[in-house]
């Protein structure tokens, strides 16, 4: 375990139980937000080939210059 992780754990252990519960909720929130970002990036990457034919065409080349 990295020293910064150990320092964080020591700080958490020094807090009252109700504060530890808040920290756990916050960590869960950050984890779920990161999971949503991963899913969003994966969905964008998966859809890019499907949209490539629509986005890359001679008729829309004028918009590339904007």
C-alpha distances in whole Angstrom, upper triangle without the diagonal:
4,7,8,6,7,10,11,11,13,15,16,16,19,21,24,23,25,23,20,22,23,19,19,22,21,18,20,23,20,19,23,24,22,23,27,26,25,28,30,29,30,33,34,34,35,38,39,41,43,44,44,48,48,47,48,52,55,56,53,52,54,51,49,51,50
4,5,5,6,9,10,11,13,15,16,17,19,21,24,24,26,23,21,23,23,19,20,23,21,18,21,23,20,20,23,24,21,23,27,26,25,28,30,29,30,33,34,33,35,38,38,40,43,43,43,47,48,46,47,51,53,55,51,51,52,49,47,49,48
4,5,5,6,9,10,11,12,14,15,17,19,23,23,25,22,20,23,23,19,20,23,21,19,22,24,21,21,25,26,24,26,29,28,27,31,32,31,33,36,36,36,38,41,41,43,46,46,46,50,50,48,49,53,56,57,54,53,54,51,49,50,50
4,5,5,6,9,10,11,12,14,16,17,21,22,23,20,18,21,20,17,18,21,18,16,20,21,18,19,23,23,21,23,26,25,25,29,30,29,31,34,34,34,36,39,39,42,44,44,44,48,48,46,47,51,54,55,51,51,52,49,46,48,47
4,5,5,6,9,10,11,12,14,16,19,19,21,18,16,18,18,14,15,18,16,14,17,19,16,16,20,21,19,21,24,24,24,27,28,28,29,32,33,33,35,37,38,40,42,43,43,47,47,45,47,51,53,54,51,51,52,49,47,48,47
4,5,5,6,9,10,10,12,15,18,18,21,18,16,19,19,16,16,20,18,16,19,21,19,19,23,24,23,25,28,27,27,30,32,32,33,36,37,36,38,41,42,44,46,46,47,51,51,49,51,54,57,58,55,54,56,52,50,52,51
4,5,5,6,9,10,11,13,17,18,20,17,15,18,18,15,16,20,18,16,20,21,20,20,24,24,23,26,28,28,28,31,33,32,34,37,38,38,40,42,43,45,47,47,48,52,52,50,51,55,58,58,55,55,56,52,50,52,50
4,5,5,6,9,10,11,15,15,17,14,12,15,15,11,13,16,14,13,16,18,16,17,21,21,20,23,25,25,25,28,30,30,31,34,35,35,37,40,40,43,45,45,46,49,49,47,49,53,55,56,52,52,53,50,48,50,48
4,5,5,6,9,10,13,14,16,13,10,14,14,11,12,15,15,13,16,18,17,17,21,22,21,23,26,26,26,29,31,31,32,35,36,36,38,41,42,44,46,46,47,51,51,49,51,55,57,58,55,55,56,52,51,52,51
4,5,5,6,9,12,14,16,14,12,15,16,13,15,18,17,16,19,21,20,21,24,25,25,27,30,30,30,33,35,35,36,39,40,40,42,44,45,48,49,50,51,54,54,52,54,58,61,61,58,58,59,55,54,55,54
4,5,5,7,11,12,14,11,10,14,14,11,13,16,15,15,18,20,19,20,23,24,24,26,28,29,29,32,33,34,35,38,39,39,41,44,44,47,49,49,50,53,53,51,53,57,59,60,56,56,57,54,52,53,52
4,5,5,9,9,11,8,6,10,11,8,10,13,13,12,15,17,17,18,21,22,22,24,26,27,28,30,32,32,34,36,37,38,40,42,43,46,47,47,48,52,52,50,52,56,58,59,55,56,56,53,51,53,51
4,6,8,9,12,10,8,11,13,11,12,15,16,15,18,20,20,21,23,25,25,27,29,30,31,33,35,35,37,39,40,41,43,45,46,49,50,50,52,55,55,53,55,59,62,62,59,59,60,56,55,57,55
4,7,9,12,10,9,13,14,12,14,17,17,17,20,22,22,23,26,27,27,29,31,32,33,35,37,38,39,41,43,43,45,47,48,51,52,52,54,57,57,55,57,61,64,64,60,61,61,58,56,58,56
4,6,8,6,6,10,11,10,12,15,15,15,18,20,20,22,24,25,26,28,30,31,32,34,35,36,38,40,41,42,44,46,47,50,51,51,52,56,55,54,56,59,62,62,59,59,60,56,55,56,54
4,6,5,7,9,10,11,13,15,16,17,19,20,21,23,25,26,27,29,31,32,33,35,37,38,39,41,42,44,45,47,48,52,52,52,54,57,57,55,58,61,64,64,60,61,61,58,57,58,56
4,5,5,6,9,10,11,13,14,15,17,19,20,21,23,24,26,27,29,30,32,33,35,36,38,39,41,42,43,45,47,50,50,51,53,56,55,54,56,60,63,63,59,60,61,57,56,58,56
4,5,5,7,9,10,11,13,14,16,17,19,20,21,23,25,26,27,29,31,32,33,35,36,38,39,41,42,44,45,49,49,49,51,54,53,52,55,58,61,61,57,58,59,55,54,56,54
4,5,5,6,9,10,11,12,14,15,17,18,20,21,23,24,26,27,29,30,32,33,35,36,38,39,41,42,44,47,47,47,49,52,51,50,53,56,59,59,55,56,56,53,52,53,51
4,5,5,6,9,10,10,12,14,15,16,18,20,21,22,24,26,27,29,30,32,33,35,36,37,39,41,42,45,46,46,48,51,50,49,52,55,58,58,55,55,56,52,51,53,51
4,5,5,6,9,10,11,12,14,15,17,18,20,21,23,25,26,27,29,30,32,33,35,36,37,39,41,44,44,44,46,50,49,48,50,54,57,57,53,54,55,51,50,52,50
4,5,5,6,9,10,11,12,14,15,16,18,20,21,23,24,26,27,29,30,32,33,35,36,38,39,42,43,43,45,48,47,46,48,52,54,54,51,52,52,48,48,50,47
4,5,5,6,9,10,10,12,14,15,16,18,20,21,23,24,26,27,29,30,32,33,35,36,38,41,41,41,43,46,46,44,47,50,53,53,50,50,51,47,46,48,46
4,5,5,6,9,10,10,12,14,15,16,18,20,21,23,24,26,27,29,30,32,33,35,36,39,40,40,42,45,45,43,46,49,53,53,49,50,51,47,46,48,47
4,6,5,6,9,10,11,12,14,15,17,18,20,21,23,25,26,27,29,30,31,33,35,38,38,38,40,44,43,41,44,48,51,50,47,48,49,45,44,47,44
4,5,5,6,9,10,10,12,14,15,17,18,20,21,23,24,26,27,29,30,32,33,36,37,37,39,42,41,40,42,46,48,48,45,46,46,43,42,44,42
4,5,5,6,9,10,11,12,14,15,17,18,20,21,23,24,26,27,29,30,32,35,36,36,37,41,40,39,41,45,48,48,44,45,46,43,41,43,42
4,5,5,6,9,10,11,12,14,15,17,18,20,21,22,24,26,27,29,30,33,34,34,36,39,39,38,40,44,47,47,44,44,46,42,41,43,42
4,5,5,6,9,10,11,12,14,15,17,19,20,21,23,24,26,27,29,32,32,32,34,37,37,35,38,41,44,44,41,42,43,39,38,41,39
4,6,5,6,9,10,11,12,14,15,17,18,20,21,23,24,26,27,30,31,31,33,36,35,34,36,40,43,43,39,40,41,37,36,38,37
4,5,5,6,9,10,11,12,14,15,17,18,20,21,22,24,26,29,30,30,32,35,35,33,36,39,42,43,39,40,41,38,37,39,38
4,5,5,6,9,10,11,12,14,15,16,18,20,21,22,24,27,28,28,30,33,33,32,34,38,41,41,38,39,40,36,36,38,37
4,5,5,6,9,10,11,12,14,15,17,18,20,21,23,26,26,26,28,31,31,29,32,35,38,38,35,36,37,33,33,35,33
4,5,5,6,9,10,11,12,14,15,17,18,20,21,24,25,25,27,30,30,28,31,34,37,38,34,35,36,33,32,34,33
4,5,5,6,9,10,11,12,14,15,16,18,20,23,24,24,26,29,29,28,30,34,37,37,34,35,37,33,32,35,34
4,5,5,6,9,10,10,12,14,15,16,18,21,22,22,24,27,26,25,28,31,35,35,32,33,34,31,30,33,31
4,5,5,6,9,10,11,12,14,15,16,20,21,20,22,25,25,24,26,29,33,33,30,30,32,28,27,30,28
4,5,5,6,9,10,11,12,14,15,18,19,20,21,25,25,24,26,29,33,33,30,31,33,29,28,31,30
4,5,5,6,9,10,10,12,14,17,17,18,20,23,23,22,25,28,32,32,29,30,32,29,28,31,30
4,5,5,6,9,10,11,12,15,16,16,18,21,20,19,22,25,29,29,26,27,29,25,24,27,26
4,5,5,6,9,10,11,14,15,15,16,20,20,18,20,24,27,28,25,26,27,24,23,26,25
4,5,5,6,9,10,12,14,14,16,19,20,19,21,24,28,28,26,27,29,26,25,28,28
4,5,5,6,9,11,11,12,14,17,17,17,19,22,26,26,24,25,27,24,23,27,26
4,5,5,6,9,10,10,12,15,15,14,16,20,23,23,21,22,24,21,20,23,23
4,6,5,8,10,10,11,15,15,14,16,19,23,24,21,22,25,22,20,24,24
4,6,7,8,10,11,14,15,15,17,20,23,24,22,23,26,24,22,26,26
4,6,5,6,9,11,11,12,14,17,21,21,19,20,23,21,20,24,24
4,5,5,6,9,10,9,11,14,18,19,17,18,20,18,17,20,21
4,5,5,7,10,10,11,13,17,18,17,18,21,19,18,22,23
4,6,7,8,9,11,13,17,18,16,18,21,19,19,23,23
4,5,5,6,8,11,14,15,13,15,18,16,15,19,20
4,5,5,6,9,12,14,12,13,16,15,14,17,19
4,6,5,7,10,12,11,12,16,15,15,18,20
4,6,7,10,10,9,11,14,13,13,17,18
4,6,9,10,7,9,12,10,10,14,14
4,7,9,7,7,11,10,9,13,15
4,6,6,7,10,11,10,13,15
4,5,5,8,10,10,12,15
4,6,7,9,10,12,14
4,5,6,7,10,11
4,5,5,7,10
4,5,6,7
4,5,5
4,6
4
